Amino acid sequence: MTAARRRVLLVDDDAAFRKVYAGLLRDAGYEVSEAADRDGARKALEGEPPEVVLLDLMLPPDGTVEAGLQQLEQVLARAPGAKVVVVSGAGDTRHMLSAVKIGAYDFLTKPVDPDVLLVVVERAAARLGLEAQVRSLQATLAQARPDRAMVGESPAFLAAVAMAEKIAPSDLPVLVTGENGTGKELLARSVHQTSRRKDKAFVAVNCGALPENLLESALFGHVKGSFTGATRDHKGLFAEADGGTLFLDEVADMPPPLQVKVLRAIEYGEILPVGADRPSRVDVRVISATHQDLLQAQRQGAFREDLYWRLKGVEVRLPSLRERAADIPLLAKHFLNQSAQLTTDGRPRLLSDAALEALAQHPWPGNLRELRHEMQRAAVLAGDRREIQPEDLSFTGAERPRPSADGPPGSTLQEKIESLERREIEAALQKHNNNRTHAAAALGLSRQGLLKKLERYGLG
């Protein structure tokens, strides 16, 4: 959605401030409505809800920060899908922290740099666009496979899903990278389900699960009598996927001699079954995936350079669970809901604060797959208990969770969430070599918003 379609509500008792910044936003293409006090804000929210709200923290008639924070809660309740940016002359760090805890997207202190305000609003609008794309993709995939929903709100995850939706309508090959268990096949299925090929077959094969001779036959088929045991013609997976999508999982494990044939099939749309003397035509979109470094494999001579560049029409990297740690509570709840049929009463189990703390501190080497299996196991071991406790988790015995200075035992749920956010910020800074502008963009924040979080967590 373009900026011209975004609705912004500007709530401030300073008429001069409203006039200047409402004009600035309108010039930038936003549809702006205004309110001067709490009653005006309430009335504005009764109509078509805004998508971005710029909210003064100290509004009449009360004019206090405490009343302003209550107003923030009310705005979020009336417009739950909106991104609320608090704009206030009360720049105390405690007030910023309180506003963010309640749910503010960002906090700007007056006097506000016009360029900074525009950047923050643009980023808020962009975040709304990403979230809308993710919801669309989640709904499409859930309709096709109710047991396979894509869940998450972290910036790295949202960026990957948004890229997948953007490229889905094309026929470009897609290379999905990421650690084992991050959901690469799930993403591939979602691309297929939102493409023009959705009514045709989605065919998946693990290239490392079969020996070379069997993999060639599996991919391209064979004719009767082509080898011992070939008692009839066999249609290969490329032919099965004709008109649809072929998913080549663990493509780095494909034997080099077979890579030549796969390259030709992708490049020219031709396959030659084992034992056949004439090729046949296929129309297949190829999505491949690997947890290995294909460039490194290429340098070592284990993977063809031409095939690498052909597969990498567009690369989508899925973050590990460590990189999207803030999503762990959401994902855990999702997997527990899926596991309800395993419980004694058929109802989903809940996570105790102590269990959530253990989940937050665990390194999750198996990523989403490990978390899903852990929640299934915990749901069974909880028995008749409504809440899952740390003793229901497999890694809280001999393999204790790693301690965290930001989330010690006994910390509150909010403190645990803040610990996850801090780790996400640290990971983004490390990935972007401490370039705060790039890290802020990756996290879906303005640079000023990131700076405030750095100060808040003592990372400055």
Contacts in CASP RR format, 6 or more apart in sequence:
PFRMAT RR
TARGET T0000
AUTHOR 0000-0000-0000
METHOD contacts of the structure
MODEL  1
MTAARRRVLLVDDDAAFRKVYAGLLRDAGYEVSEAADRDGARKALEGEPP
EVVLLDLMLPPDGTVEAGLQQLEQVLARAPGAKVVVVSGAGDTRHMLSAV
KIGAYDFLTKPVDPDVLLVVVERAAARLGLEAQVRSLQATLAQARPDRAM
VGESPAFLAAVAMAEKIAPSDLPVLVTGENGTGKELLARSVHQTSRRKDK
AFVAVNCGALPENLLESALFGHVKGSFTGATRDHKGLFAEADGGTLFLDE
VADMPPPLQVKVLRAIEYGEILPVGADRPSRVDVRVISATHQDLLQAQRQ
GAFREDLYWRLKGVEVRLPSLRERAADIPLLAKHFLNQSAQLTTDGRPRL
LSDAALEALAQHPWPGNLRELRHEMQRAAVLAGDRREIQPEDLSFTGAER
PRPSADGPPGSTLQEKIESLERREIEAALQKHNNNRTHAAAALGLSRQGL
LKKLERYGLG
1 125 0 8 1.000
1 128 0 8 1.000
1 129 0 8 1.000
1 132 0 8 1.000
3 28 0 8 1.000
3 29 0 8 1.000
3 30 0 8 1.000
3 122 0 8 1.000
3 125 0 8 1.000
4 29 0 8 1.000
4 30 0 8 1.000
4 31 0 8 1.000
5 31 0 8 1.000
6 30 0 8 1.000
6 31 0 8 1.000
6 51 0 8 1.000
6 52 0 8 1.000
6 125 0 8 1.000
6 128 0 8 1.000
7 30 0 8 1.000
7 31 0 8 1.000
7 32 0 8 1.000
7 33 0 8 1.000
7 48 0 8 1.000
7 49 0 8 1.000
7 50 0 8 1.000
7 51 0 8 1.000
7 52 0 8 1.000
8 25 0 8 1.000
8 30 0 8 1.000
8 31 0 8 1.000
8 32 0 8 1.000
8 33 0 8 1.000
8 50 0 8 1.000
8 51 0 8 1.000
8 52 0 8 1.000
8 53 0 8 1.000
8 54 0 8 1.000
8 121 0 8 1.000
9 32 0 8 1.000
9 33 0 8 1.000
9 34 0 8 1.000
9 35 0 8 1.000
9 41 0 8 1.000
9 44 0 8 1.000
9 45 0 8 1.000
9 50 0 8 1.000
9 52 0 8 1.000
9 53 0 8 1.000
9 54 0 8 1.000
9 82 0 8 1.000
10 18 0 8 1.000
10 21 0 8 1.000
10 22 0 8 1.000
10 25 0 8 1.000
10 32 0 8 1.000
10 33 0 8 1.000
10 34 0 8 1.000
10 35 0 8 1.000
10 54 0 8 1.000
11 34 0 8 1.000
11 35 0 8 1.000
11 36 0 8 1.000
11 40 0 8 1.000
11 41 0 8 1.000
11 44 0 8 1.000
11 53 0 8 1.000
11 54 0 8 1.000
11 55 0 8 1.000
11 56 0 8 1.000
11 59 0 8 1.000
12 18 0 8 1.000
12 21 0 8 1.000
12 36 0 8 1.000
12 54 0 8 1.000
12 56 0 8 1.000
12 59 0 8 1.000
12 87 0 8 1.000
13 36 0 8 1.000
13 37 0 8 1.000
13 56 0 8 1.000
13 59 0 8 1.000
13 60 0 8 1.000
14 56 0 8 1.000
15 36 0 8 1.000
17 110 0 8 1.000
18 34 0 8 1.000
18 36 0 8 1.000
20 114 0 8 1.000
21 54 0 8 1.000
21 112 0 8 1.000
21 114 0 8 1.000
21 117 0 8 1.000
22 32 0 8 1.000
22 34 0 8 1.000
23 32 0 8 1.000
24 114 0 8 1.000
24 117 0 8 1.000
24 118 0 8 1.000
25 32 0 8 1.000
25 118 0 8 1.000
25 121 0 8 1.000
26 32 0 8 1.000
28 118 0 8 1.000
28 121 0 8 1.000
30 52 0 8 1.000
30 121 0 8 1.000
33 44 0 8 1.000
33 50 0 8 1.000
34 44 0 8 1.000
35 41 0 8 1.000
35 43 0 8 1.000
35 44 0 8 1.000
36 60 0 8 1.000
37 59 0 8 1.000
37 60 0 8 1.000
37 61 0 8 1.000
38 59 0 8 1.000
38 60 0 8 1.000
38 61 0 8 1.000
38 62 0 8 1.000
38 67 0 8 1.000
38 71 0 8 1.000
41 55 0 8 1.000
41 59 0 8 1.000
41 71 0 8 1.000
41 75 0 8 1.000
42 74 0 8 1.000
42 78 0 8 1.000
44 50 0 8 1.000
45 75 0 8 1.000
45 78 0 8 1.000
45 79 0 8 1.000
46 78 0 8 1.000
49 78 0 8 1.000
49 79 0 8 1.000
49 81 0 8 1.000
49 82 0 8 1.000
50 79 0 8 1.000
50 82 0 8 1.000
51 81 0 8 1.000
51 82 0 8 1.000
51 83 0 8 1.000
51 125 0 8 1.000
51 128 0 8 1.000
52 82 0 8 1.000
52 83 0 8 1.000
52 84 0 8 1.000
52 85 0 8 1.000
52 121 0 8 1.000
52 124 0 8 1.000
52 125 0 8 1.000
52 128 0 8 1.000
53 75 0 8 1.000
53 79 0 8 1.000
53 82 0 8 1.000
53 83 0 8 1.000
53 84 0 8 1.000
53 85 0 8 1.000
54 85 0 8 1.000
54 87 0 8 1.000
54 117 0 8 1.000
54 121 0 8 1.000
55 71 0 8 1.000
55 72 0 8 1.000
55 75 0 8 1.000
55 84 0 8 1.000
55 85 0 8 1.000
55 86 0 8 1.000
55 87 0 8 1.000
55 104 0 8 1.000
56 87 0 8 1.000
56 88 0 8 1.000
57 65 0 8 1.000
57 68 0 8 1.000
57 69 0 8 1.000
57 71 0 8 1.000
57 72 0 8 1.000
57 86 0 8 1.000
57 87 0 8 1.000
57 88 0 8 1.000
57 89 0 8 1.000
57 90 0 8 1.000
57 95 0 8 1.000
57 99 0 8 1.000
58 64 0 8 1.000
58 65 0 8 1.000
58 67 0 8 1.000
58 68 0 8 1.000
58 88 0 8 1.000
58 89 0 8 1.000
58 90 0 8 1.000
59 67 0 8 1.000
59 68 0 8 1.000
59 71 0 8 1.000
62 68 0 8 1.000
65 88 0 8 1.000
65 90 0 8 1.000
65 92 0 8 1.000
65 95 0 8 1.000
69 95 0 8 1.000
69 98 0 8 1.000
69 99 0 8 1.000
69 102 0 8 1.000
72 84 0 8 1.000
72 86 0 8 1.000
72 99 0 8 1.000
72 102 0 8 1.000
72 103 0 8 1.000
72 104 0 8 1.000
73 102 0 8 1.000
75 82 0 8 1.000
75 84 0 8 1.000
76 82 0 8 1.000
76 84 0 8 1.000
76 102 0 8 1.000
76 103 0 8 1.000
81 128 0 8 1.000
83 105 0 8 1.000
83 124 0 8 1.000
83 125 0 8 1.000
83 127 0 8 1.000
83 128 0 8 1.000
84 103 0 8 1.000
84 104 0 8 1.000
84 105 0 8 1.000
85 104 0 8 1.000
85 105 0 8 1.000
85 106 0 8 1.000
85 107 0 8 1.000
85 108 0 8 1.000
85 120 0 8 1.000
85 121 0 8 1.000
85 124 0 8 1.000
86 96 0 8 1.000
86 99 0 8 1.000
86 104 0 8 1.000
86 106 0 8 1.000
86 107 0 8 1.000
86 108 0 8 1.000
87 108 0 8 1.000
87 110 0 8 1.000
87 112 0 8 1.000
87 117 0 8 1.000
88 95 0 8 1.000
88 107 0 8 1.000
88 108 0 8 1.000
88 109 0 8 1.000
88 110 0 8 1.000
89 109 0 8 1.000
89 110 0 8 1.000
91 107 0 8 1.000
91 109 0 8 1.000
93 455 0 8 1.000
93 456 0 8 1.000
95 107 0 8 1.000
96 107 0 8 1.000
96 452 0 8 1.000
96 456 0 8 1.000
97 456 0 8 1.000
99 107 0 8 1.000
100 107 0 8 1.000
100 453 0 8 1.000
100 456 0 8 1.000
101 414 0 8 1.000
105 124 0 8 1.000
105 127 0 8 1.000
106 120 0 8 1.000
106 124 0 8 1.000
106 445 0 8 1.000
106 446 0 8 1.000
106 448 0 8 1.000
106 449 0 8 1.000
106 452 0 8 1.000
107 449 0 8 1.000
107 452 0 8 1.000
108 116 0 8 1.000
108 117 0 8 1.000
108 120 0 8 1.000
108 448 0 8 1.000
116 446 0 8 1.000
116 448 0 8 1.000
119 446 0 8 1.000
119 447 0 8 1.000
120 446 0 8 1.000
120 448 0 8 1.000
120 449 0 8 1.000
123 444 0 8 1.000
123 445 0 8 1.000
123 446 0 8 1.000
126 444 0 8 1.000
127 158 0 8 1.000
127 444 0 8 1.000
129 162 0 8 1.000
130 158 0 8 1.000
130 159 0 8 1.000
130 161 0 8 1.000
130 162 0 8 1.000
131 153 0 8 1.000
131 158 0 8 1.000
133 158 0 8 1.000
133 161 0 8 1.000
133 162 0 8 1.000
133 165 0 8 1.000
133 166 0 8 1.000
134 150 0 8 1.000
134 152 0 8 1.000
134 157 0 8 1.000
134 158 0 8 1.000
134 161 0 8 1.000
134 162 0 8 1.000
134 165 0 8 1.000
136 165 0 8 1.000
136 194 0 8 1.000
137 150 0 8 1.000
137 161 0 8 1.000
137 164 0 8 1.000
137 165 0 8 1.000
137 190 0 8 1.000
137 194 0 8 1.000
138 149 0 8 1.000
138 150 0 8 1.000
138 151 0 8 1.000
140 190 0 8 1.000
140 193 0 8 1.000
140 194 0 8 1.000
141 148 0 8 1.000
141 149 0 8 1.000
141 150 0 8 1.000
141 186 0 8 1.000
141 189 0 8 1.000
141 190 0 8 1.000
141 193 0 8 1.000
142 148 0 8 1.000
142 149 0 8 1.000
144 189 0 8 1.000
144 193 0 8 1.000
144 198 0 8 1.000
145 189 0 8 1.000
147 338 0 8 1.000
148 186 0 8 1.000
148 189 0 8 1.000
149 334 0 8 1.000
150 161 0 8 1.000
150 186 0 8 1.000
150 187 0 8 1.000
150 190 0 8 1.000
151 327 0 8 1.000
151 330 0 8 1.000
151 331 0 8 1.000
151 334 0 8 1.000
152 158 0 8 1.000
152 324 0 8 1.000
152 327 0 8 1.000
152 330 0 8 1.000
152 331 0 8 1.000
153 326 0 8 1.000
153 327 0 8 1.000
153 330 0 8 1.000
154 319 0 8 1.000
154 323 0 8 1.000
154 324 0 8 1.000
154 325 0 8 1.000
154 326 0 8 1.000
154 327 0 8 1.000
154 424 0 8 1.000
155 424 0 8 1.000
155 428 0 8 1.000
155 442 0 8 1.000
155 443 0 8 1.000
155 444 0 8 1.000
156 319 0 8 1.000
156 323 0 8 1.000
156 324 0 8 1.000
156 442 0 8 1.000
157 318 0 8 1.000
157 319 0 8 1.000
157 324 0 8 1.000
157 327 0 8 1.000
159 442 0 8 1.000
160 187 0 8 1.000
160 316 0 8 1.000
160 317 0 8 1.000
160 318 0 8 1.000
160 319 0 8 1.000
161 187 0 8 1.000
161 190 0 8 1.000
163 314 0 8 1.000
163 316 0 8 1.000
164 174 0 8 1.000
164 187 0 8 1.000
164 190 0 8 1.000
164 191 0 8 1.000
164 194 0 8 1.000
164 316 0 8 1.000
165 194 0 8 1.000
167 174 0 8 1.000
167 191 0 8 1.000
167 314 0 8 1.000
167 316 0 8 1.000
168 190 0 8 1.000
168 191 0 8 1.000
168 192 0 8 1.000
168 194 0 8 1.000
168 195 0 8 1.000
169 194 0 8 1.000
169 195 0 8 1.000
169 196 0 8 1.000
170 195 0 8 1.000
171 285 0 8 1.000
172 313 0 8 1.000
172 314 0 8 1.000
173 266 0 8 1.000
173 285 0 8 1.000
173 286 0 8 1.000
173 287 0 8 1.000
173 288 0 8 1.000
173 310 0 8 1.000
173 311 0 8 1.000
173 312 0 8 1.000
173 313 0 8 1.000
173 314 0 8 1.000
174 188 0 8 1.000
174 191 0 8 1.000
174 286 0 8 1.000
174 287 0 8 1.000
174 288 0 8 1.000
174 313 0 8 1.000
174 314 0 8 1.000
174 315 0 8 1.000
174 316 0 8 1.000
175 251 0 8 1.000
175 287 0 8 1.000
175 288 0 8 1.000
175 289 0 8 1.000
175 290 0 8 1.000
175 294 0 8 1.000
175 311 0 8 1.000
175 312 0 8 1.000
175 313 0 8 1.000
175 314 0 8 1.000
175 315 0 8 1.000
175 316 0 8 1.000
176 184 0 8 1.000
176 187 0 8 1.000
176 188 0 8 1.000
176 287 0 8 1.000
176 288 0 8 1.000
176 289 0 8 1.000
176 315 0 8 1.000
176 316 0 8 1.000
176 317 0 8 1.000
176 318 0 8 1.000
177 184 0 8 1.000
177 289 0 8 1.000
177 290 0 8 1.000
177 291 0 8 1.000
177 294 0 8 1.000
177 315 0 8 1.000
177 316 0 8 1.000
177 317 0 8 1.000
177 318 0 8 1.000
178 184 0 8 1.000
178 289 0 8 1.000
178 290 0 8 1.000
178 291 0 8 1.000
178 317 0 8 1.000
178 318 0 8 1.000
178 319 0 8 1.000
178 320 0 8 1.000
179 291 0 8 1.000
179 320 0 8 1.000
179 366 0 8 1.000
179 367 0 8 1.000
180 291 0 8 1.000
180 366 0 8 1.000
180 367 0 8 1.000
180 369 0 8 1.000
181 366 0 8 1.000
181 367 0 8 1.000
181 368 0 8 1.000
181 369 0 8 1.000
181 370 0 8 1.000
182 318 0 8 1.000
182 319 0 8 1.000
182 320 0 8 1.000
182 321 0 8 1.000
182 367 0 8 1.000
182 368 0 8 1.000
183 318 0 8 1.000
183 367 0 8 1.000
183 368 0 8 1.000
183 369 0 8 1.000
184 249 0 8 1.000
184 289 0 8 1.000
184 291 0 8 1.000
184 318 0 8 1.000
185 204 0 8 1.000
185 247 0 8 1.000
185 249 0 8 1.000
185 289 0 8 1.000
187 316 0 8 1.000
187 318 0 8 1.000
188 202 0 8 1.000
188 204 0 8 1.000
188 245 0 8 1.000
188 247 0 8 1.000
188 287 0 8 1.000
188 289 0 8 1.000
189 202 0 8 1.000
189 247 0 8 1.000
191 245 0 8 1.000
191 287 0 8 1.000
192 198 0 8 1.000
192 202 0 8 1.000
192 244 0 8 1.000
192 245 0 8 1.000
192 247 0 8 1.000
192 285 0 8 1.000
192 287 0 8 1.000
193 202 0 8 1.000
195 245 0 8 1.000
195 285 0 8 1.000
197 243 0 8 1.000
197 244 0 8 1.000
197 245 0 8 1.000
197 285 0 8 1.000
200 241 0 8 1.000
200 242 0 8 1.000
200 243 0 8 1.000
200 244 0 8 1.000
200 245 0 8 1.000
201 240 0 8 1.000
201 241 0 8 1.000
201 242 0 8 1.000
201 243 0 8 1.000
201 244 0 8 1.000
201 245 0 8 1.000
202 241 0 8 1.000
202 244 0 8 1.000
202 245 0 8 1.000
202 247 0 8 1.000
203 237 0 8 1.000
203 240 0 8 1.000
203 241 0 8 1.000
203 244 0 8 1.000
203 245 0 8 1.000
203 246 0 8 1.000
203 247 0 8 1.000
204 246 0 8 1.000
204 247 0 8 1.000
204 249 0 8 1.000
205 215 0 8 1.000
205 218 0 8 1.000
205 219 0 8 1.000
205 237 0 8 1.000
205 246 0 8 1.000
205 247 0 8 1.000
205 248 0 8 1.000
205 249 0 8 1.000
206 249 0 8 1.000
206 250 0 8 1.000
207 215 0 8 1.000
207 248 0 8 1.000
207 249 0 8 1.000
207 250 0 8 1.000
207 251 0 8 1.000
207 252 0 8 1.000
207 253 0 8 1.000
207 254 0 8 1.000
208 215 0 8 1.000
208 250 0 8 1.000
208 253 0 8 1.000
208 254 0 8 1.000
209 250 0 8 1.000
210 218 0 8 1.000
212 255 0 8 1.000
212 257 0 8 1.000
212 258 0 8 1.000
213 227 0 8 1.000
215 254 0 8 1.000
215 255 0 8 1.000
215 258 0 8 1.000
216 258 0 8 1.000
216 261 0 8 1.000
216 274 0 8 1.000
217 234 0 8 1.000
217 236 0 8 1.000
217 274 0 8 1.000
218 236 0 8 1.000
218 237 0 8 1.000
219 236 0 8 1.000
219 237 0 8 1.000
219 238 0 8 1.000
219 258 0 8 1.000
219 261 0 8 1.000
219 262 0 8 1.000
219 265 0 8 1.000
219 271 0 8 1.000
220 236 0 8 1.000
220 238 0 8 1.000
220 261 0 8 1.000
220 265 0 8 1.000
220 271 0 8 1.000
220 272 0 8 1.000
220 273 0 8 1.000
220 274 0 8 1.000
221 234 0 8 1.000
221 235 0 8 1.000
221 236 0 8 1.000
221 237 0 8 1.000
221 239 0 8 1.000
221 271 0 8 1.000
221 273 0 8 1.000
221 274 0 8 1.000
222 230 0 8 1.000
222 233 0 8 1.000
222 234 0 8 1.000
222 273 0 8 1.000
222 274 0 8 1.000
222 275 0 8 1.000
222 276 0 8 1.000
223 230 0 8 1.000
223 233 0 8 1.000
223 273 0 8 1.000
223 274 0 8 1.000
223 275 0 8 1.000
223 276 0 8 1.000
224 230 0 8 1.000
224 231 0 8 1.000
224 232 0 8 1.000
224 233 0 8 1.000
225 231 0 8 1.000
225 275 0 8 1.000
226 273 0 8 1.000
226 274 0 8 1.000
226 275 0 8 1.000
226 276 0 8 1.000
227 274 0 8 1.000
227 275 0 8 1.000
230 274 0 8 1.000
233 273 0 8 1.000
234 273 0 8 1.000
236 271 0 8 1.000
236 273 0 8 1.000
237 246 0 8 1.000
238 246 0 8 1.000
238 265 0 8 1.000
238 271 0 8 1.000
238 282 0 8 1.000
238 284 0 8 1.000
239 271 0 8 1.000
239 280 0 8 1.000
239 282 0 8 1.000
241 282 0 8 1.000
241 284 0 8 1.000
242 282 0 8 1.000
242 283 0 8 1.000
242 284 0 8 1.000
243 282 0 8 1.000
243 283 0 8 1.000
243 284 0 8 1.000
243 285 0 8 1.000
244 283 0 8 1.000
244 284 0 8 1.000
244 285 0 8 1.000
245 284 0 8 1.000
245 285 0 8 1.000
245 286 0 8 1.000
245 287 0 8 1.000
246 284 0 8 1.000
246 285 0 8 1.000
246 286 0 8 1.000
246 287 0 8 1.000
247 286 0 8 1.000
247 287 0 8 1.000
247 288 0 8 1.000
247 289 0 8 1.000
248 254 0 8 1.000
248 262 0 8 1.000
248 286 0 8 1.000
248 287 0 8 1.000
248 288 0 8 1.000
248 289 0 8 1.000
248 311 0 8 1.000
249 288 0 8 1.000
249 289 0 8 1.000
250 289 0 8 1.000
250 290 0 8 1.000
250 291 0 8 1.000
251 288 0 8 1.000
251 289 0 8 1.000
251 290 0 8 1.000
251 294 0 8 1.000
251 311 0 8 1.000
252 290 0 8 1.000
252 292 0 8 1.000
252 294 0 8 1.000
252 297 0 8 1.000
252 302 0 8 1.000
252 303 0 8 1.000
254 262 0 8 1.000
254 303 0 8 1.000
256 301 0 8 1.000
256 302 0 8 1.000
256 303 0 8 1.000
256 304 0 8 1.000
259 303 0 8 1.000
259 304 0 8 1.000
259 307 0 8 1.000
260 304 0 8 1.000
261 271 0 8 1.000
261 272 0 8 1.000
262 307 0 8 1.000
263 304 0 8 1.000
263 306 0 8 1.000
263 307 0 8 1.000
263 310 0 8 1.000
264 270 0 8 1.000
265 271 0 8 1.000
265 282 0 8 1.000
265 284 0 8 1.000
266 284 0 8 1.000
266 286 0 8 1.000
266 307 0 8 1.000
266 310 0 8 1.000
266 311 0 8 1.000
267 310 0 8 1.000
269 281 0 8 1.000
269 282 0 8 1.000
269 283 0 8 1.000
269 284 0 8 1.000
270 279 0 8 1.000
270 280 0 8 1.000
270 281 0 8 1.000
270 282 0 8 1.000
271 279 0 8 1.000
271 280 0 8 1.000
271 282 0 8 1.000
272 278 0 8 1.000
272 279 0 8 1.000
272 280 0 8 1.000
273 280 0 8 1.000
286 311 0 8 1.000
288 311 0 8 1.000
294 303 0 8 1.000
294 308 0 8 1.000
294 311 0 8 1.000
294 312 0 8 1.000
295 308 0 8 1.000
297 303 0 8 1.000
298 304 0 8 1.000
298 305 0 8 1.000
298 308 0 8 1.000
320 364 0 8 1.000
320 367 0 8 1.000
321 327 0 8 1.000
321 328 0 8 1.000
321 331 0 8 1.000
321 364 0 8 1.000
321 366 0 8 1.000
321 367 0 8 1.000
321 368 0 8 1.000
321 370 0 8 1.000
321 371 0 8 1.000
322 363 0 8 1.000
322 364 0 8 1.000
322 423 0 8 1.000
322 427 0 8 1.000
323 424 0 8 1.000
323 427 0 8 1.000
324 424 0 8 1.000
325 360 0 8 1.000
325 420 0 8 1.000
325 423 0 8 1.000
325 424 0 8 1.000
326 417 0 8 1.000
326 420 0 8 1.000
326 421 0 8 1.000
326 424 0 8 1.000
328 359 0 8 1.000
328 360 0 8 1.000
328 364 0 8 1.000
328 371 0 8 1.000
328 420 0 8 1.000
329 351 0 8 1.000
329 356 0 8 1.000
329 359 0 8 1.000
329 360 0 8 1.000
329 417 0 8 1.000
331 368 0 8 1.000
331 371 0 8 1.000
332 351 0 8 1.000
332 356 0 8 1.000
332 359 0 8 1.000
332 371 0 8 1.000
332 375 0 8 1.000
333 351 0 8 1.000
335 371 0 8 1.000
335 372 0 8 1.000
335 375 0 8 1.000
335 376 0 8 1.000
336 348 0 8 1.000
336 349 0 8 1.000
336 350 0 8 1.000
336 351 0 8 1.000
336 375 0 8 1.000
336 378 0 8 1.000
336 379 0 8 1.000
336 388 0 8 1.000
337 348 0 8 1.000
338 372 0 8 1.000
338 375 0 8 1.000
339 348 0 8 1.000
339 349 0 8 1.000
339 375 0 8 1.000
339 376 0 8 1.000
339 379 0 8 1.000
339 380 0 8 1.000
340 346 0 8 1.000
340 347 0 8 1.000
340 348 0 8 1.000
340 349 0 8 1.000
340 379 0 8 1.000
342 376 0 8 1.000
342 379 0 8 1.000
342 380 0 8 1.000
343 349 0 8 1.000
343 379 0 8 1.000
343 380 0 8 1.000
343 382 0 8 1.000
343 383 0 8 1.000
344 383 0 8 1.000
344 384 0 8 1.000
345 384 0 8 1.000
347 386 0 8 1.000
348 379 0 8 1.000
349 378 0 8 1.000
349 379 0 8 1.000
349 382 0 8 1.000
349 385 0 8 1.000
349 386 0 8 1.000
349 387 0 8 1.000
349 388 0 8 1.000
350 386 0 8 1.000
350 387 0 8 1.000
350 388 0 8 1.000
351 359 0 8 1.000
351 387 0 8 1.000
351 388 0 8 1.000
352 387 0 8 1.000
352 388 0 8 1.000
352 389 0 8 1.000
352 390 0 8 1.000
353 410 0 8 1.000
353 412 0 8 1.000
353 413 0 8 1.000
353 416 0 8 1.000
354 389 0 8 1.000
354 390 0 8 1.000
354 409 0 8 1.000
354 410 0 8 1.000
355 378 0 8 1.000
355 387 0 8 1.000
355 388 0 8 1.000
355 389 0 8 1.000
355 390 0 8 1.000
355 392 0 8 1.000
355 393 0 8 1.000
356 413 0 8 1.000
356 416 0 8 1.000
357 390 0 8 1.000
357 407 0 8 1.000
357 409 0 8 1.000
357 410 0 8 1.000
357 411 0 8 1.000
357 416 0 8 1.000
358 390 0 8 1.000
358 393 0 8 1.000
358 395 0 8 1.000
358 396 0 8 1.000
358 401 0 8 1.000
359 371 0 8 1.000
359 393 0 8 1.000
360 404 0 8 1.000
360 407 0 8 1.000
360 416 0 8 1.000
360 419 0 8 1.000
360 420 0 8 1.000
361 401 0 8 1.000
361 402 0 8 1.000
361 403 0 8 1.000
361 404 0 8 1.000
361 407 0 8 1.000
362 393 0 8 1.000
362 395 0 8 1.000
362 401 0 8 1.000
362 402 0 8 1.000
363 402 0 8 1.000
364 370 0 8 1.000
364 371 0 8 1.000
374 393 0 8 1.000
374 394 0 8 1.000
374 395 0 8 1.000
377 392 0 8 1.000
377 394 0 8 1.000
378 388 0 8 1.000
378 392 0 8 1.000
378 393 0 8 1.000
379 388 0 8 1.000
381 392 0 8 1.000
382 388 0 8 1.000
382 389 0 8 1.000
382 392 0 8 1.000
390 396 0 8 1.000
395 401 0 8 1.000
404 419 0 8 1.000
406 415 0 8 1.000
406 418 0 8 1.000
406 419 0 8 1.000
406 422 0 8 1.000
406 423 0 8 1.000
406 457 0 8 1.000
407 415 0 8 1.000
407 416 0 8 1.000
407 419 0 8 1.000
411 419 0 8 1.000
418 457 0 8 1.000
421 453 0 8 1.000
421 457 0 8 1.000
422 457 0 8 1.000
422 459 0 8 1.000
424 443 0 8 1.000
425 439 0 8 1.000
425 443 0 8 1.000
425 450 0 8 1.000
425 453 0 8 1.000
425 454 0 8 1.000
425 457 0 8 1.000
425 459 0 8 1.000
426 459 0 8 1.000
428 439 0 8 1.000
428 442 0 8 1.000
428 443 0 8 1.000
429 436 0 8 1.000
429 439 0 8 1.000
429 459 0 8 1.000
431 439 0 8 1.000
431 442 0 8 1.000
432 438 0 8 1.000
432 439 0 8 1.000
432 442 0 8 1.000
436 447 0 8 1.000
436 450 0 8 1.000
436 451 0 8 1.000
436 454 0 8 1.000
437 447 0 8 1.000
439 450 0 8 1.000
440 446 0 8 1.000
440 447 0 8 1.000
440 449 0 8 1.000
440 450 0 8 1.000
443 450 0 8 1.000
445 453 0 8 1.000
453 459 0 8 1.000
454 460 0 8 1.000
END
